[in-house]
Amino acid sequence: MKIDPILDRKSILERLKLIFPEGTPDRDKCIRDATAATVFSMLYIGAVEGSNLWLGPVHVVRMSDKQALKQDQRSRAGFGINRRLVGKRWYAENSREQIRDEVLRQGLIPNGAVVYRSDLPTTSSKPRYALKTSFADLFDATLDDSTFAAKARAWRDSNLSAAALARISARMRSASAGSQATMVRLPSGETKLMAVGPSSEICRAVLEEFAPRFLANPAVLWLSESRQHVIEHDARLVAKLRLQIDPSRNLPDLILADLGETQEKFLLVFVEAVATDGPMTEKRRADLATIATEAGYRDHQVSFVTAYLDRDRAEFKKTVASLAWQSFAWFASEPSHILFLHSGERSKKRLRDFVAP
């Protein structure tokens, strides 16, 4: 059996962070130290697709620096069979569940990096995991940086889902915005400049992605930066709609209107762009609703949206519990999808009513 030279665990970890950019589903489980140790152990014993060699979590928890330094073929093959601990282990014996459940089953397998034996009972203790050949190739120690980057990009295109690739692309676009101003295009075709930053990127996505997808005839009534700098205030349309949009009030980042053909089809949309905090809470929803009721609009003519960059980011996880019922959450990285927090108060629908054609 021939086993190729392999990278050390630290170098594997650095490559994992590049292979799985921000936006990758369950990225935290794919770029942790335990993941690097798992990939190292698979490469060490030759557990690669087609080799008929398999890894179990026990290989990872019994790997040690002393064992890792034994790079000869006999030592590596022997460890794959007997899994004998030599020196100080990398992980405690009770870490097997973390390796199996989080690193493998929730991280590497769903993201197309690892295959497993399906012919073994779930209760079997036999090793069952191996790296996909194309994924193992990304850890070739002879690859230079540019070649690795190209191979990693090609691997993502072939193995990650379309939704995952879209999320990664959106996150990369946001991260590479640089120090220049963010140009946003209004539904009217007019362009405005906003200060660079995640809030501006969310507002740009709301105007260019959300509005044309979810509104029939969108118009911008109000657009501001950090509640201080007003970018757009269509006073003429606001007056025509009988709205009292006073800059001294605590207004949201965006106020949109869907100008339907009739009054009944009109929709007023309040949008909060959350880069750190400030979601559409119950209190915030109630306060903003007064703007609509003062102008004579009814509940079904008003919507409330909290817009985020991505649902895997800390700001969504931090604020999701405080989002108001009967409001929406939308993510720039998944522009064709929207989350509705249905309260169940307006109707007595059962679950099947939501999924029925």
Secondary structure, DSSP 8 states (H G I E B T S, - for coil): --------HHHHHHHHHHHS-TTSTTHHHHSSHHHHHHHHHHHHHT-BTTS---B-HHHHHT-BHHHHT--SHHHHHHHHHH----SSBSS-GGGHHIIIIIIIIIIITTTTSEEE-SSS-TT--S--EEE-HHHHGGG-TT--HHHHHHHHHHHHHHHS-HHHHHHHHHHHHHHT-TTS-EEEE-TTS-EEEE-SSHHHHHHHHIIIIIHHHH-SSEEEEEEEETTTEEEEE-HHHHHHTT----TTS---SEEEEE--SSGGG-EEEEEEE-SSS----HHHHHHHHHHHHHTT--GGGEEEEEEES-TTSHHHHHHGGG--TTEEEEETTSTT-EEEE--SSS----HHHHH--
